[in-house]
Amino acid sequence: MHPRLASDLWVSAYLARLRLADIPAYVTAKGDPTSGAVVVKCATLDGAARAYQRSYDLMADERTWVLLAEGEEAKVDAAVARARSFDRDLWIIELEDRAGRTLLQEDGLRD
């Protein structure tokens, strides 16, 4: 089991990684700096988007990124807004990348 980084540190490191990959990203909602969950929304600039959230996989005994919503960007935005309405400590990070890159599966970000 890996120790968890404080949410604000993870978000800062993630934004830096995205900048290095030339992927525009914005924090649209700041959550709890220590233990807030994170949702990552990626708009592909063609009217579509995907949103990912962290989940715990009991079978693999690890945290993983899972798809929260995908499809028309307005519907994904609505799903993200619903998640935020249930959890005011939630961080929302929005990316824009035509190829849909999020880097969430890279070392240091996936777990």
Order of alpha helices (4+ residues) and beta strands (2+ residues): alpha-beta-beta-beta-beta-alpha-beta
